[in-house]
Amino acid sequence: MDKRRQAVWMASLAAMLTSLTLLAGCRTTDERKPDERIELLVSAAVSLQRSMDRIGEAFEQAHPDIRITMNYGSSGALRQQIAEGAPADLFISADTVQMDRLADDGLIARQAVLLGNRLTVVVPADRSDNLPETLEDLAAGEYRAVAIGDPDTVPAGAYAAEALRHAGLLETLEPKLVYGKDVRQVLTYVESGNADAGFVYRTDALLSGAAREAFTLPDDLHAPIRYPAGIVKATAHPEAAARFFAFLTGDAARRIFEADGFVFLYSPDGESS
């Protein structure tokens, strides 16, 4: 091979290697891009799903370096997951009991009451007359099945059981009670007609097209309904978790929560660690 042909061949080889290197570099960058985002896992009470889905999307738009993954369930089940070491960066409970249990075990770095809600009784939407107006009405024979969340793990169920106990009706209605694993399952029982009435949060009743609100329980029959939010101490991303906590307690999230019927209660003075 003469020197001229050798030079041309070497130049072509160099150009090909440069192109392959650039192509590989572009492909590596594209493949790494999702992995470079910090992922925050938020365990939240299922009654928050509609609001939290939108809040997560809004946060990601404002913070493209962070990805929010939601884990919904009953507050008691989520608390147990965290207590047993399951990954979570933030926890939002539908009552203070589950949050306090984690805090007492030293598993929460920072927390504050975020929201309030009301407890209501719903019936199938196609029921147009003779709606129950009081808890006593549920003792009537026409209400053969009354859905309620499991009081041991579902805060809405615990609030409902407390209200029935205070009204002196728990033993009377107990044979009729059908237990759900979370408040959304209770709502499904009513929507499908598998229960004649059910206890859910007012925010859930407002969103349902197949169930209607019959009446809201007096607040003095049960403990105040409070949703605390907290940063899990074991989070691998404390700075990112703090950024989401700040967003969660800010004006953008407040507007979403209030549009869905929640009462926004957060105050910086109410934070604890």
Buried (B, 14 or more C-beta within 10 A) or exposed (E): EEEEEEEEEEEEEEEEEEEEEEEEEEEEEEEEEEEEBBBBBBBBBBBBBBBBBBBBEBBBEEBEEBBBEBBBBBBBBBBBBBEEEBBBBBBBBBBBBBBBBBBEEEBBBBBBBBBBBBBBBBBBEEBEEEBBEBBEBBBEEEBEBBBBBBBEBBBBBBBBBBBBEBBEBBEBBEEBBBBBBBBBBBBBBBBEEEBBBBBBBBBBBEBBEBBBBBBEBBEEBBBEBBBBBBBBBBBEBBEBBBBBBEBBBEEEBBEBBEEBBBBBBBEEEEBEE
